[in-house]
Amino acid sequence: MEKKALELLSDINRSSRVTGIGSVPFIDINKACELILKYCPDIPYVPQLIKRDPKENMFLQFSENLPCVIKDFEKKQVFYDEAADREKSLTEFYDYVTHDCYEYFKISQEYLSGFYPVLERSSKRNNPFIKTQVTGPITYLIPLTKKDKQSMIFDEEFSEAITLGLAMKGLWQVQEIKKTGKLPVLFFDEPSLWGLGSAYLAISDERVTFLLASLIDFIREREDNLLLGIHCCGNTNWKIILELGVDIVSFDSYSFGDKLALYPEEIKKFLQRGGYLAFGIIPTSEYRKGVSEDELYGKFISIIESFEKKGISRDLLFKNIIFTPSCGLGPLQEEDARKVLELTASFAGKI
């Protein structure tokens, strides 16, 4: 009998529960894949080669066949097409969605060049999982604007359609990963959630919850044996994320570990039902040459102690833990990115 994804994850030794967030600075696809498979052997991830081609930018990458969306490769952004026949576009779009036409939402090789190379290499290895990612609907919709700069996240009909479109982008990847015999780990990356409750993100908690819950429920209805995760590299209202029903909550523990600890009851419930916390303990934007593993270990233990002070046991945290860099590696130099991956793997072994 096939093991369920959460059960299989629990079987992986804690020192091997290592993966990455998405973006990498490498131009060479083979180099990117080799390093990922070396340092994340049990949960390798699909790299987003953002310096290789602007199409791999987190907005452009998932833009194909989304309704009423215009691509701007120079600005590396997407915009709302006010000239489109909206009713016709949405009708056609929902026809593909309701019939689960995953192939319509395929991400072309030029937009996701590392996808099949990771799948092909993994098919010859014994890694149980392959992790991939899609930009989450909140982050995708905020900068998606009309000519008057109004964000389309406030357009209920359109934002709900884009949410399902992004879900279908994830489900297409899930289907392709399953063909290799591996179990999928699908993250939705939501860096824009750091502004939740601020003037920057003047959208209600209820609306954010509705869109994210719709996304998760839509996927769960179609696939029950995968791991779903949400990544946010800033501080946010973690109560919303912890109560969504995802399997993994990924956060920048290096910079914001103490902030997550402010939600002890939600964390305990999340962990006790089998959820995993992905600790982004190796800094990326704050990375500096010469940072030592001992220094990072001291930082990590201080974060763990902040959780313990809130009544969350170390044993429970360590039982349900994953290790990642704090965010994507895309902005780093290649050698620094390699070092961060190496540190993440060796740090997990140390713990």
Secondary structure, DSSP 4 states (H G I P E B T S, - for coil): -PPPHHHHHHHS-GGG-B---SEE--S-HHHHHHHHHHHSSSS-B--EETTT-GGGSTTGGG-TT-TTEEEETTTTEEEE-TTS-HHHHHHHHHHHHHTT-GGGGPPPTTTSTTHHHHHHHHTTS--SEEEEEEE-HHHHHTT-B-TT--BGGG-HHHHHHHHHHHHHHHHHHHHHHHTTTPEEEEEEE-GGGGGBTSSTB---HHHHHHHHHHHHHHHHHH--SSEEEEEESS---HHHHHTS--SEEEE-HHHHHHHHTT-HHHHHHHHHTT-EEEEEEE-STT--TT--HHHHHHHHHHHHHHHHTTT--HHHHHHTEEEEESS-STTS-HHHHHHHHHHHHHHHHH-
